[in-house]
Amino acid sequence: MIFPEVNWIAIFPEMILALGAAAVLLVDVQWAPRPRTLARISFGLFVAAGAAASFQHFWLAGLAVGDLSQALPFSEMVVVDPFAVFARLVLVLVALLGLGAAWRFVEGLGRRAAEALALFLLATAGFSLMAASPHLVMIFLGLEIGSISLYILAGFGRQHPRSEEAALKYFLLGSFASAIFIYGVALLFAGTGSLNLLDQRQFLAGTILLRPAVLLIGLALVVVGMAFKVTAAPFHGWAPDVYEGAPAGAVGFMAAAAKVGGFAALTRILVTSFADYADVWAVVVGGIAVTSMLVGSVLALAQDDLRRLLAYSGVAHAGFILTGLVAGRAGTPGVWFYLAIYSVQLVGAFAVVAAVSGPASAGSPFSRYQGLARRQPFLSLSLTVLLLGMAGIPLTSGFIAKFGVFQEAWRAGFAWLVIVAVIASVVAFFLYLRVIVAMYMAESDGEEVAAPPLPIKAVLAVAIAITVVFGILPAPLLSFAADALPF
Amino acid sequence: MLTALIFIPVVGAIVVALLPRRRTELVLPVGVALSLIPLAVAGYLFATFESGVAGYQFVEEAVWYQPWGISWALGVDGVSLPLVVLTTLLVPIALAASTSVSHRLKEFVAYTLALEAGLIGVFLALDLFLFFVFFEVILVPMYFIIGVWGGERRVYAAIKFFLYTAFGSALLLAGVIAMAVLHASQTGVPSFALTDLMALDLSAGTERWLFAAFAVAFAIKVPLFPFHTWLPDAHVEAPTAGSVLLAGVLLKLGTYGLLRFNLGLFPQAAVDLVPVLAVLAVIGIIYGAVVAIVQPDLKKLVAYSSVSHLGFIVLGTFALTSGGLAGGVVQNINHGITTGALFLLVGMIYDRRHTKQISDFGGLAQVMPIYSGIFLFTAFASIGLPGLNGFVGEFLVLVGSFPTLPVYTIIAAVGVVLAAIYLLWAYERAFTGPLDKPENQKLTDLSGREIALLAPLVVLMLFLGLYPRVLLDRVEPSTEAILDRIEAVTTYSVPAPGRIGDVFASEGGEG
């Protein structure tokens, strides 16, 4: 058999993850090891994928400038650019932390552990491909691989009816969004004659479209489809129910990975193909950003369950990230910095949820957190730091992230958007303060909360470190993100 | 040196947090001892600060993230130096006064030290980004101090405090970003350095918008009428140490910001908008005083008196004269000392009687002569009795404001009389008259420890009243430089006799 000359380096991380998923299933069938062993194997696979992505980073640095052929293997279906490498590293980090948060959940699954772990691996591979492809069909495939894995994960808590409800709802609305996306892709193909973003860019740069309607409708549908995935309002309806019902151990990973993948694809499509149409889509994206920030912040006020609160605050965060995206290519580093920081904080916060409510539980009402500071000081301190980070209090990386996107949006001429955003962030303070009030200023309800297991402690330590260290010394991550641009 | 000044309390907070859980009796002494180190450093700064020089001294600068133009830039001038010293002085006193804090003492001390670091940082920052970081981060420890260790309605007060001031800082953030983006568009590189931003070329409209964004943020902090409603709640609910630092230092962030940034960055808009600020200041002076008169609660009375006193500072600042500016800075310090002392005194009586209602007292002078004496002395200092510190600042402000804002000054002067009414009337009701409440008859006078806490403040009241030069020599060059710049870049010129060297300013300085 003769292999065609291809650059395997380009898909190293995805190969490790996808083959690893198969391997985990086979190992389980053959030797039926304990869930903990399988989880350790998966952990090792994620570390290997991270190492592969890091290797790509250095390989890319050594590549001759302008030599795109090496970086665009598989008939330009996959791309190795700093953008993709950054996305992979973020996804692997999210997966590692998510796996840590899910450790107890996986251990409790018994014989089903291998399936859950395979889904973790596959989802990461899918979103990773989605972020690393300049081809719309490949993006769609990655999206589906990732999303379908998550639909199943959402239903893994079989003993809770709410978990099944979450899975079904996620599946139906998610498929709907995918359908909208793929319809948009079809229209883009009709409008430009290509499914490759780089070709589309070339075509659009050299052509004046007299009737761009098809193209613009297609673009709008693509944006809407992705807005579903990243829980931007008004396309966020599924998120609170899914976050509330899915198994606590898995939610953090599900939420963060889908957001990273969705934002990566959306950003790549908008800044690659449609850079010249920025004045058209930036207003739309700005509008979605405003809606998300306001809807997310305000609706979160009415929640009395921490998971639903995190879901709605996630809507607001999607709005903040979109605020950076309106600046187009210039805003991309800000988007990446924000995504990296926020997804780590999100996984961390859900790790606390898993520790407080139990790894397979559904729901996490505030009453569980009353007086938590006295019973579990480490958990409440962690959650406080992470929430302050999400709120964007200075000296946390959340502040640097917000500052970055606001700055770029203002520079791009979206001062009004920034003013809405700063006001929305004040409303958002209130959300997080409510949780902190419950933990520190309310009397305990007497229910015992078990001490967090070691993996969760480790996850929280990493999440806190990332929140605080990059809040004080953001330069290394900022300059890394500054290069994370698509070709 | 300045960096160390910020980090010593941070390290202190960590040390306190790491103390063994069982040795609670160690926490307070260690905390106080640690907070004496910044005081010593600040004292050294004050002593070695070159008076008669306008610019920033002890400047330290390190690039933070170059593409954004942010840097760790610290420096101190005549405006910020006294505030730094005041902060480092009040923190040990406030901590030492917190013996009544019974639960979670370790966290309390750690938060207070973290607060100190933030406060010092605000006054030292020469980079707008850095300033904003400190300005906002202060909210967190203060929020916990009010929310965990406060009174009955502490959670409400803490959230109100946080959201109110966070709203102000949101506007400030938008303003700061706008400035940096403007700098980038004018020079090609973004910068948040104060000196760079002062050189910006702003259109009149932009300048006014930015002025407004900054002014609202600082007006909420001061607080200026009509943004003051968070203050009484926060003060009444906060524990004594919280109130002392809130009134003593936190409010000064507002007046400091107005002077440093609104006058420094937007001179033209400042000149144009003097009437707005002056009206709000005068309303605050009269309104705060009138409301203070009718307060049945001693702590609330002191809180409203702050609204009134800070009105004087804002009036002086926007009088745009030598006396007004210098008087405002001096009054910042005086108010910190006297109001800090008043809150300590209220806290001491509350610890004994568990009430702050004036009507629950009466005739206290018979059982607590030392307490009453110190209370009266502090009240006199606050009212502005000549020979005490309050007089110097108030007199400078009024004399300084008269040349440019005569009508406002006359109205404001009524506030001085009202101050005498609310404080002396409260004194009369609480301390004189018959000792008719049985609970009050058993009250004990101040202990040696309590007297030791108040002593430095009382000494300063007298010392600064008799020898204000020690402050003014350091303050005046900086405030003069601010005025020089306003005169240089706008068409405004201070009418005689508003500058030093004009007829009377030197007498005013002697107090």
HADDOCK unambig.tbl for C-alpha pairs under 7 A between the chains (distance, minus, plus):
assign (segid A and resid 393 and name CA) (segid B and resid 136 and name CA) 6.97 0.50 0.50
assign (segid A and resid 393 and name CA) (segid B and resid 137 and name CA) 6.37 0.50 0.50
assign (segid A and resid 394 and name CA) (segid B and resid 133 and name CA) 5.04 0.50 0.50
assign (segid A and resid 394 and name CA) (segid B and resid 136 and name CA) 6.57 0.50 0.50
assign (segid A and resid 394 and name CA) (segid B and resid 137 and name CA) 5.67 0.50 0.50
assign (segid A and resid 395 and name CA) (segid B and resid 133 and name CA) 6.90 0.50 0.50
assign (segid A and resid 407 and name CA) (segid B and resid 177 and name CA) 5.91 0.50 0.50
assign (segid A and resid 411 and name CA) (segid B and resid 181 and name CA) 5.91 0.50 0.50
assign (segid A and resid 419 and name CA) (segid B and resid 174 and name CA) 6.45 0.50 0.50
assign (segid A and resid 422 and name CA) (segid B and resid 170 and name CA) 5.30 0.50 0.50
assign (segid A and resid 423 and name CA) (segid B and resid 167 and name CA) 6.97 0.50 0.50
assign (segid A and resid 423 and name CA) (segid B and resid 170 and name CA) 6.41 0.50 0.50
assign (segid A and resid 426 and name CA) (segid B and resid 163 and name CA) 6.76 0.50 0.50
assign (segid A and resid 426 and name CA) (segid B and resid 166 and name CA) 6.20 0.50 0.50
assign (segid A and resid 426 and name CA) (segid B and resid 167 and name CA) 5.91 0.50 0.50
assign (segid A and resid 426 and name CA) (segid B and resid 170 and name CA) 6.99 0.50 0.50
assign (segid A and resid 440 and name CA) (segid B and resid 148 and name CA) 6.88 0.50 0.50
assign (segid A and resid 441 and name CA) (segid B and resid 147 and name CA) 6.52 0.50 0.50
assign (segid A and resid 441 and name CA) (segid B and resid 148 and name CA) 5.49 0.50 0.50
assign (segid A and resid 475 and name CA) (segid B and resid 65 and name CA) 5.32 0.50 0.50
